Amino acid sequence: MTLAHFPADRRTADIRRCAQALLSLHGEEANLFWRQEMAGFARTLSAQGAEPAEISHQAALFMNAVQMELQQLFAEDDPEALDAWA
């Protein structure tokens, strides 16, 4: 039987938690936080029986969702900051 995993990009509480943490972390501290988060993410899916390709796919969805949340948080802090990205 194939197990369908809850889409990682819909884990809003985890996405917000990670984005908020990354706002206050910089450099190696942010890198370490993110590596630990992704390692835990992969371990959890692996323990649930996910194949490596599915883990990779879900990790990409999650990373993209965190990036989008970070952009939203930056926009809320400084609406003009997004103009520089455009």
All heavy atoms as an XYZ file, in Angstrom:
673
protein
N       0.845     -1.178      0.000
C       0.000      0.000      0.000
C       0.892      1.243      0.000
O       1.857      1.329      0.739
C      -0.887     -0.004      1.240
C      -1.708      1.270      1.371
S      -2.982      1.243      2.636
C      -2.025      1.352      4.109
N       0.536      2.227     -0.812
C       1.270      3.481     -0.890
C       0.662      4.483      0.080
O      -0.552      4.649      0.124
C       1.205      4.060     -2.320
O       1.744      3.094     -3.211
C       1.967      5.357     -2.414
N       1.517      5.124      0.842
C       1.074      6.124      1.804
C       1.210      7.507      1.179
O       2.274      7.870      0.678
C       1.941      6.040      3.068
C       1.670      7.073      4.161
C       0.270      6.883      4.740
C       2.699      6.950      5.253
N       0.129      8.269      1.184
C       0.180      9.646      0.681
C       0.533     10.558      1.850
O      -0.129     10.528      2.889
C      -1.164     10.041      0.092
N       1.579     11.341      1.694
C       2.034     12.220      2.753
C       1.336     13.569      2.663
O       1.066     14.067      1.570
C       3.555     12.410      2.678
C       4.280     11.132      2.888
N       4.483     10.593      4.130
C       4.812     10.253      2.011
C       5.116      9.448      4.011
N       5.324      9.222      2.735
N       1.053     14.156      3.817
C       0.458     15.476      3.846
C       1.416     16.443      3.169
O       2.600     16.457      3.500
C       0.202     15.901      5.304
C      -0.574     17.172      5.425
C      -1.937     17.191      5.171
C       0.048     18.346      5.780
C      -2.653     18.360      5.286
C      -0.656     19.521      5.894
C      -2.019     19.530      5.652
N       0.941     17.204      2.192
C       1.855     18.094      1.455
C       2.610     19.043      2.377
O       2.006     19.755      3.182
C       0.930     18.854      0.516
C      -0.299     18.004      0.404
C      -0.432     17.309      1.725
N       3.914     19.038      2.258
C       4.766     19.824      3.148
C       4.514     21.321      3.020
O       4.705     22.064      3.982
C       6.237     19.512      2.873
N       4.087     21.765      1.859
C       3.858     23.189      1.667
C       2.536     23.651      2.279
O       2.190     24.823      2.195
C       3.930     23.569      0.188
C       2.934     22.827     -0.674
O       2.501     21.713     -0.295
O       2.590     23.359     -1.744
N       1.827     22.753      2.930
C       0.592     23.113      3.629
C       0.737     23.011      5.143
O      -0.242     23.155      5.869
C      -0.548     22.231      3.142
C      -0.852     22.480      1.683
C      -2.052     21.743      1.238
N      -2.216     21.897     -0.198
C      -2.954     21.118     -0.934
N      -3.614     20.122     -0.382
N      -3.041     21.314     -2.231
N       1.932     22.763      5.594
C       2.209     22.710      7.039
C       2.452     24.131      7.538
O       3.571     24.522      7.853
C       3.421     21.829      7.312
C       3.211     20.391      6.927
C       4.455     19.590      7.203
N       4.253     18.206      6.844
C       5.119     17.254      7.071
N       6.271     17.526      7.644
N       4.868     16.019      6.713
N       1.382     24.903      7.594
C       1.512     26.340      7.838
C       2.181     26.674      9.168
O       2.965     27.619      9.228
C       0.156     27.050      7.730
O      -0.782     26.418      8.608
C      -0.377     26.996      6.310
N       1.898     25.923     10.212
C       2.518     26.224     11.507
C       4.031     26.039     11.435
O       4.793     26.884     11.926
C       1.916     25.351     12.604
N       4.477     24.947     10.805
C       5.922     24.706     10.674
C       6.571     25.731      9.748
O       7.690     26.180     10.000
C       6.193     23.302     10.144
C       5.918     22.227     11.181
O       6.072     22.499     12.385
O       5.552     21.109     10.780
N       5.881     26.081      8.691
C       6.403     27.074      7.746
C       6.592     28.415      8.452
O       7.659     29.033      8.356
C       5.463     27.212      6.532
C       5.530     25.928      5.689
C       5.799     28.445      5.695
C       4.392     25.776      4.704
N       5.587     28.848      9.178
C       5.677     30.129      9.901
C       6.752     30.085     10.975
O       7.495     31.050     11.159
C       4.325     30.484     10.495
C       3.337     30.902      9.445
C       2.024     31.349     10.053
N       1.090     31.643      8.983
C      -0.151     31.199      8.935
N      -0.624     30.453      9.921
N      -0.929     31.508      7.925
N       6.835     28.971     11.693
C       7.839     28.829     12.754
C       9.242     28.958     12.173
O      10.083     29.686     12.707
C       7.661     27.480     13.458
C       8.685     27.198     14.542
C       8.499     25.809     15.129
N       8.545     24.750     14.141
C       9.654     24.271     13.590
N      10.831     24.763     13.940
N       9.610     23.299     12.696
N       9.491     28.279     11.085
C      10.820     28.335     10.459
C      11.114     29.733      9.924
O      12.226     30.244     10.104
C      10.928     27.310      9.338
S      11.096     25.623      9.932
N      10.152     30.345      9.263
C      10.375     31.683      8.709
C      10.653     32.683      9.827
O      11.570     33.505      9.716
C       9.168     32.122      7.877
N       9.896     32.605     10.907
C      10.117     33.519     12.035
C      11.511     33.301     12.628
O      12.203     34.266     12.954
C       9.043     33.317     13.113
C       7.685     33.828     12.737
C       7.624     35.343     12.718
O       8.441     36.034     13.310
N       6.643     35.870     12.004
N      11.904     32.061     12.769
C      13.233     31.776     13.319
C      14.316     32.313     12.400
O      15.295     32.915     12.864
C      13.406     30.272     13.527
N      14.157     32.116     11.104
C      15.178     32.565     10.158
C      15.281     34.089     10.085
O      16.336     34.615      9.731
C      14.906     31.977      8.771
C      15.179     30.474      8.673
C      14.624     29.917      7.378
C      16.665     30.185      8.810
N      14.207     34.783     10.436
C      14.273     36.247     10.471
C      15.252     36.743     11.522
O      15.882     37.781     11.343
C      12.894     36.845     10.766
C      11.927     36.947      9.613
C      10.598     37.505     10.110
C      12.482     37.815      8.502
N      15.378     35.988     12.595
C      16.240     36.440     13.687
C      17.623     35.793     13.687
O      18.460     36.144     14.507
C      15.553     36.185     15.036
O      15.359     34.802     15.230
N      17.845     34.838     12.786
C      19.135     34.161     12.709
C      19.902     34.633     11.481
O      19.294     34.982     10.474
C      18.934     32.641     12.631
C      18.208     31.996     13.805
C      17.933     30.527     13.511
C      19.017     32.143     15.083
N      21.224     34.600     11.577
C      22.052     35.042     10.460
C      23.267     34.135     10.325
O      23.696     33.500     11.286
C      22.504     36.492     10.666
C      21.360     37.429     10.840
N      20.587     37.857      9.796
C      20.838     37.982     11.952
C      19.648     38.649     10.242
N      19.770     38.743     11.554
N      23.798     34.082      9.116
C      25.047     33.372      8.862
C      24.994     31.910      9.233
O      24.035     31.202      8.928
N      26.046     31.462      9.905
C      26.170     30.047     10.253
C      25.056     29.585     11.178
O      24.615     28.433     11.103
C      27.540     29.771     10.884
C      27.812     28.300     11.119
C      27.664     27.425      9.867
O      27.990     27.889      8.763
O      27.224     26.264     10.014
N      24.587     30.470     12.037
C      23.493     30.108     12.939
C      22.227     29.776     12.149
O      21.545     28.785     12.435
C      23.237     31.254     13.917
C      22.361     30.890     15.084
C      22.233     32.038     16.075
O      22.505     33.198     15.731
O      21.815     31.748     17.208
N      21.913     30.566     11.135
C      20.752     30.303     10.279
C      20.972     29.018      9.479
O      20.046     28.201      9.330
C      20.510     31.482      9.342
N      22.177     28.838      8.974
C      22.508     27.648      8.207
C      22.343     26.390      9.056
O      21.759     25.396      8.613
C      23.932     27.766      7.666
C      24.279     26.672      6.695
O      23.416     26.085      6.055
N      25.563     26.390      6.583
N      22.840     26.415     10.274
C      22.726     25.271     11.175
C      21.260     24.977     11.492
O      20.828     23.825     11.459
C      23.509     25.524     12.462
C      23.445     24.422     13.514
C      24.004     23.112     12.967
C      24.206     24.854     14.758
N      20.502     26.027     11.802
C      19.074     25.850     12.078
C      18.390     25.153     10.910
O      17.663     24.182     11.084
C      18.398     27.200     12.350
C      16.896     27.115     12.379
C      16.240     26.661     13.507
C      16.143     27.480     11.271
C      14.856     26.559     13.526
C      14.762     27.393     11.282
C      14.118     26.928     12.416
N      18.634     25.649      9.686
C      17.965     25.111      8.512
C      18.391     23.658      8.239
O      17.547     22.815      7.928
C      18.221     25.987      7.288
C      17.370     25.555      6.135
C      17.799     24.990      4.986
C      15.953     25.621      6.059
N      16.718     24.712      4.182
C      15.577     25.084      4.821
C      14.967     26.082      6.922
C      14.254     24.999      4.413
C      13.638     25.993      6.512
C      13.296     25.456      5.275
N      19.670     23.369      8.380
C      20.136     21.993      8.174
C      19.497     21.042      9.182
O      19.101     19.922      8.824
C      21.659     21.923      8.249
C      22.326     22.481      6.985
C      23.829     22.293      6.992
N      24.386     23.231      7.961
C      25.475     23.022      8.677
N      26.160     21.919      8.544
N      25.909     23.919      9.525
N      19.374     21.478     10.427
C      18.743     20.637     11.447
C      17.261     20.430     11.146
O      16.738     19.324     11.315
C      18.921     21.255     12.835
C      20.332     21.167     13.333
C      20.550     21.931     14.636
O      19.794     22.838     14.990
N      21.605     21.566     15.342
N      16.585     21.474     10.721
C      15.170     21.361     10.365
C      14.978     20.359      9.227
O      14.110     19.497      9.279
C      14.602     22.715      9.942
C      14.334     23.654     11.090
C      13.241     23.158     12.016
O      12.192     22.673     11.537
O      13.432     23.261     13.238
N      15.803     20.483      8.184
C      15.645     19.608      7.022
C      16.022     18.173      7.351
O      15.401     17.236      6.850
C      16.462     20.129      5.840
C      16.033     21.470      5.308
S      14.423     21.734      4.494
C      13.347     20.479      4.807
N      17.023     17.991      8.204
C      17.403     16.633      8.615
C      16.266     15.976      9.396
O      15.930     14.803      9.164
C      18.682     16.667      9.452
N      15.652     16.728     10.302
C      14.513     16.209     11.056
C      13.326     15.914     10.148
O      12.625     14.903     10.309
N      13.106     16.794      9.200
C      12.040     16.632      8.221
C      12.244     15.321      7.449
O      11.328     14.505      7.317
C      12.080     17.840      7.282
C      11.045     17.864      6.222
C       9.807     18.431      6.445
C      11.308     17.339      4.964
C       8.845     18.471      5.447
C      10.364     17.370      3.965
C       9.125     17.937      4.207
N      13.452     15.106      6.964
C      13.767     13.900      6.192
C      13.647     12.646      7.057
O      13.125     11.617      6.605
C      15.162     14.010      5.593
N      14.128     12.721      8.303
C      14.030     11.563      9.207
C      12.575     11.179      9.438
O      12.226      9.998      9.433
C      14.700     11.858     10.547
C      16.168     11.583     10.588
C      16.720     11.602     12.007
N      16.365     12.795     12.759
C      17.033     13.942     12.729
N      18.104     14.057     11.961
N      16.652     14.970     13.451
N      11.733     12.177      9.661
C      10.316     11.912      9.922
C       9.659     11.227      8.733
O       8.967     10.217      8.889
C       9.575     13.224     10.256
O      10.153     13.781     11.434
C       8.097     12.981     10.483
N       9.871     11.778      7.542
C       9.268     11.162      6.358
C       9.832      9.772      6.096
O       9.094      8.867      5.696
C       9.457     12.057      5.135
C       8.582     13.308      5.087
C       8.872     14.105      3.829
C       7.114     12.963      5.173
N      11.122      9.600      6.315
C      11.735      8.290      6.127
C      11.138      7.267      7.092
O      10.836      6.134      6.701
C      13.243      8.395      6.313
O      13.853      7.147      6.089
N      10.946      7.667      8.339
C      10.359      6.778      9.343
C       8.922      6.412      8.983
O       8.432      5.341      9.367
C      10.406      7.428     10.721
N       8.263      7.278      8.225
C       6.896      7.010      7.778
C       6.865      6.169      6.509
O       5.803      5.860      5.986
C       6.149      8.322      7.541
C       5.919      9.110      8.796
C       5.356     10.496      8.521
O       5.255     10.936      7.379
N       4.984     11.188      9.585
N       8.051      5.838      5.997
C       8.128      4.965      4.835
C       8.235      5.664      3.500
O       8.098      5.032      2.455
N       8.493      6.964      3.504
C       8.613      7.700      2.245
C       9.887      7.308      1.511
O      10.928      7.085      2.118
C       8.604      9.206      2.512
N       9.780      7.226      0.207
C      10.936      6.956     -0.647
C      11.796      8.214     -0.758
O      11.282      9.333     -0.605
C      10.463      6.536     -2.043
C       9.655      5.253     -2.065
C      10.497      4.032     -1.708
O      11.692      4.020     -2.052
O       9.951      3.117     -1.087
N      13.087      8.070     -1.040
C      13.970      9.238     -1.155
C      13.467     10.302     -2.143
O      13.569     11.493     -1.870
C      15.302      8.637     -1.609
C      15.294      7.265     -1.030
C      13.856      6.817     -1.135
N      12.910      9.881     -3.262
C      12.402     10.856     -4.244
C      11.243     11.663     -3.662
O      11.133     12.873     -3.907
C      11.972     10.152     -5.523
N      10.389     11.013     -2.891
C       9.258     11.718     -2.273
C       9.745     12.666     -1.182
O       9.241     13.773     -1.039
C       8.248     10.714     -1.700
C       7.049     11.358     -1.033
C       6.162     12.160     -1.975
O       6.277     12.037     -3.211
O       5.340     12.946     -1.465
N      10.737     12.237     -0.427
C      11.315     13.104      0.605
C      11.898     14.347     -0.044
O      11.664     15.474      0.417
C      12.377     12.352      1.430
C      11.718     11.226      2.232
C      13.138     13.310      2.347
C      12.691     10.267      2.884
N      12.624     14.164     -1.113
C      13.215     15.296     -1.834
C      12.139     16.235     -2.368
O      12.258     17.456     -2.252
C      14.078     14.767     -2.984
O      14.641     15.836     -3.696
N      11.089     15.670     -2.930
C       9.989     16.481     -3.469
C       9.318     17.290     -2.354
O       9.083     18.494     -2.498
C       8.977     15.581     -4.171
C       7.759     16.288     -4.647
N       7.786     17.192     -5.689
C       6.483     16.250     -4.212
C       6.572     17.666     -5.883
N       5.767     17.118     -4.999
N       9.020     16.632     -1.246
C       8.362     17.321     -0.131
C       9.275     18.376      0.483
O       8.817     19.452      0.873
C       7.900     16.307      0.927
C       6.778     15.403      0.476
C       5.518     16.164      0.115
O       5.151     17.156      0.741
N       4.846     15.696     -0.926
N      10.572     18.095      0.555
C      11.526     19.079      1.082
C      11.552     20.320      0.194
O      11.589     21.443      0.692
C      12.920     18.466      1.193
N      11.520     20.119     -1.115
C      11.503     21.261     -2.041
C      10.232     22.086     -1.873
O      10.287     23.323     -1.873
C      11.638     20.771     -3.482
N       9.099     21.425     -1.709
C       7.842     22.144     -1.467
C       7.926     22.964     -0.182
O       7.496     24.120     -0.134
C       6.672     21.157     -1.373
C       6.242     20.436     -2.636
C       5.175     19.396     -2.317
C       5.726     21.437     -3.665
N       8.476     22.350      0.852
C       8.585     23.029      2.146
C       9.532     24.221      2.067
O       9.221     25.313      2.551
C       9.054     22.039      3.217
C       9.038     22.600      4.601
C       7.852     22.774      5.281
C      10.218     22.957      5.239
C       7.829     23.296      6.571
C      10.213     23.476      6.520
C       9.011     23.644      7.183
N      10.688     24.028      1.439
C      11.660     25.123      1.319
C      11.060     26.298      0.545
O      11.245     27.453      0.929
C      12.939     24.634      0.638
C      13.736     23.702      1.509
S      15.385     23.247      0.883
C      15.090     22.784     -0.781
N      10.341     26.004     -0.520
C       9.702     27.056     -1.296
C       8.657     27.796     -0.460
O       8.579     29.031     -0.506
C       9.064     26.478     -2.561
C       8.506     27.552     -3.448
O       9.208     28.480     -3.838
N       7.228     27.431     -3.775
N       7.879     27.061      0.313
C       6.857     27.686      1.154
C       7.487     28.579      2.224
O       6.967     29.665      2.513
C       5.981     26.614      1.802
N       8.606     28.146      2.795
C       9.299     28.974      3.795
C       9.827     30.243      3.133
O       9.705     31.343      3.686
C      10.424     28.184      4.497
C      11.281     29.105      5.365
C       9.837     27.072      5.350
N      10.385     30.123      1.933
C      10.878     31.305      1.209
C       9.742     32.286      0.927
O       9.908     33.500      1.083
C      11.539     30.886     -0.111
C      12.892     30.265      0.067
C      13.907     31.262      0.622
O      13.903     32.422      0.283
N      14.772     30.777      1.491
N       8.601     31.770      0.526
C       7.450     32.637      0.257
C       6.979     33.333      1.534
O       6.623     34.515      1.514
C       6.330     31.834     -0.391
C       6.679     31.387     -1.799
S       5.440     30.319     -2.554
C       4.047     31.415     -2.627
N       6.992     32.605      2.629
C       6.602     33.189      3.916
C       7.590     34.273      4.331
O       7.192     35.331      4.827
C       6.514     32.101      4.990
C       6.080     32.600      6.345
C       4.630     33.046      6.434
O       3.836     32.730      5.528
O       4.274     33.712      7.428
N       8.875     34.028      4.133
C       9.884     35.050      4.440
C       9.658     36.309      3.604
O       9.739     37.427      4.129
C      11.291     34.501      4.193
C      11.865     33.612      5.278
C      13.118     32.913      4.776
C      12.150     34.405      6.538
N       9.360     36.141      2.332
C       9.089     37.300      1.478
C       7.880     38.072      1.979
O       7.879     39.301      1.999
C       8.882     36.863      0.030
C      10.150     36.412     -0.632
C       9.928     35.932     -2.054
O       8.836     36.043     -2.598
N      10.973     35.402     -2.654
N       6.853     37.336      2.412
C       5.658     37.992      2.949
C       5.985     38.753      4.230
O       5.535     39.885      4.414
C       4.560     36.959      3.211
C       3.271     37.545      3.726
C       2.608     38.478      2.731
O       2.637     38.228      1.537
N       2.034     39.548      3.210
N       6.776     38.166      5.088
C       7.150     38.839      6.330
C       7.978     40.083      6.050
O       7.791     41.124      6.698
C       7.917     37.880      7.249
C       7.094     36.738      7.834
C       7.991     35.733      8.544
C       6.015     37.263      8.767
N       8.893     40.010      5.086
C       9.679     41.185      4.701
C       8.772     42.279      4.150
O       8.949     43.456      4.444
C      10.742     40.830      3.665
C      11.953     40.150      4.232
C      12.413     38.980      3.665
C      12.634     40.665      5.321
C      13.536     38.338      4.166
C      13.752     40.040      5.834
C      14.205     38.866      5.261
N       7.799     41.889      3.355
C       6.877     42.861      2.763
C       6.043     43.546      3.832
O       5.765     44.747      3.738
C       5.969     42.175      1.745
N       5.657     42.806      4.848
C       4.880     43.397      5.939
C       5.723     44.383      6.735
O       5.231     45.414      7.164
C       4.341     42.301      6.855
C       3.248     41.475      6.213
C       2.879     40.251      7.020
O       3.424     40.050      8.134
O       2.053     39.468      6.529
N       7.011     44.061      6.918
C       7.915     44.946      7.651
C       8.245     46.202      6.861
O       8.335     47.290      7.409
C       9.225     44.229      8.004
C       9.097     43.378      9.247
O       8.047     43.442      9.906
O      10.060     42.651      9.546
N       8.476     46.035      5.554
C       8.899     47.147      4.707
C       8.333     46.955      3.304
O       8.971     46.332      2.457
C      10.428     47.213      4.667
C      10.936     48.404      3.870
O      10.114     49.250      3.426
O      12.158     48.497      3.698
N       7.138     47.486      3.044
C       6.510     47.298      1.737
C       7.389     47.747      0.572
O       7.307     47.209     -0.516
C       5.242     48.136      1.813
C       4.970     48.303      3.263
C       6.316     48.271      3.940
N       8.252     48.729      0.793
C       9.116     49.211     -0.276
C      10.268     48.247     -0.574
O      10.876     48.318     -1.645
C       9.663     50.599      0.062
C       8.577     51.649      0.096
C       9.107     53.018      0.478
O      10.330     53.194      0.493
O       8.283     53.888      0.765
N      10.561     47.344      0.341
C      11.662     46.414      0.148
C      11.404     45.478     -1.039
O      12.334     45.109     -1.744
C      11.890     45.589      1.416
N      10.153     45.128     -1.271
C       9.857     44.239     -2.379
C      10.063     44.899     -3.714
O      10.335     44.242     -4.713
C       8.416     43.715     -2.282
C       8.207     42.605     -1.268
C       6.776     42.101     -1.351
C       9.157     41.451     -1.469
N       9.971     46.239     -3.768
C      10.222     46.946     -5.026
C      11.652     46.724     -5.498
O      11.909     46.672     -6.691
C       9.961     48.445     -4.854
C       8.482     48.750     -4.661
O       7.647     47.887     -5.054
O       8.154     49.807     -4.121
N      12.561     46.561     -4.563
C      13.959     46.332     -4.926
C      14.141     44.962     -5.575
O      15.056     44.763     -6.351
C      14.845     46.439     -3.683
N      13.262     43.997     -5.272
C      13.349     42.654     -5.841
C      12.761     42.609     -7.238
O      13.071     41.727     -8.009
C      12.600     41.656     -4.965
C      13.283     41.392     -3.669
C      13.513     42.269     -2.661
C      13.851     40.165     -3.239
N      14.165     41.659     -1.638
C      14.386     40.369     -1.966
C      13.944     38.915     -3.806
C      15.005     39.368     -1.255
C      14.557     37.911     -3.098
C      15.080     38.137     -1.823
N      11.890     43.539     -7.524
C      11.171     43.507     -8.822
C      12.046     44.008     -9.952
O      13.039     44.583     -9.840
C       9.915     44.355     -8.725
